[in-house]
């Protein structure tokens, strides 16, 4: 079985959720004996791994700083290279709904190759970042474009969550929808959670500093928390909203709302593992989220989550108790949940263990089984 992954992003140098999923999937497919090649933008790290079919990077006038801030990249279309890559494959796996994938699908159709896709991105992710989240018509128009030119031409579409499946069903997607997680690696050498039940109570947020991730609600919630002076906030990520968050954090410190200085940084795996092990709560306020692998990383470390209950945020499905859910975008509601967990240490200890155990339902090994079954069915459908 020869599988060609088609992705604008270079998963070896980028740090967003899509790239993490692609990198892990390719690694574990190869370990299972599947022949996998990657068509994507060339990695800027010349000493590191490179795609088998490297494409030049495309620089967008005006919008490139915003694209870079969201740790995304686009590749220039090289028709000859794409045709060569598709000809090698038994099945192509499109990871994004952009022009590169549209051309690759045309070539796969011409050559009679199997076509599958993964749904990693809601249209709202794009419209939030260009400050047009209010544009429902634009979201519907773009989704219908993706449906017609990308996903309806796939035999199977991988949906990381039932939330994604339900959205695609509401749009009448024609492909067979295959629901299984992107998956996480269950490591045995993670540090034990040592957060304890005394100040400072560390609350961690992981993710890009972008509008749809809604980290600002966590900062604003501190004004309504009874325990704000016992809390230390930590934001692991990057993005063009960093200055806004730092200014809000400075106000909270200068006004005496917070005693402990909030921390902002982009961390390597070992550093982030240590921060996770010291965290009492994990905040996931995303208003739009296809799955939320960063939340699973925190749960794996025994951190109890507080998650936004948003209609387009699949992460809410990880919650094991109503005390882990709050009304999306509502700082008062969030503060109530944070205070409840601080004031109920016994329940916190119980759910710390339960959340860590729940990650076994999202293992990468099970995802690879489902991925291979999807490829097998797609190839059989072309015979």
Helices and strands as residue ranges (DSSP letters): E 2-6, H 17-31, E 35-41, E 53-55, E 57-58, H 64-69, E 74-75, H 79-88, E 91-94, H 99-111, E 114-119, H 123-129, H 136-149, G 151-153, E 156-159, H 162-170, E 176-179, E 201-206, G 211-213, H 216-221, G 228-230, E 231-236, H 242-254, E 263-265, H 269-277, E 281-284, E 288-289, H 293-300, E 304-309, E 312-313, G 314-318, G 322-324, E 325-327, H 331-343, H 345-358, G 359-362, H 364-381
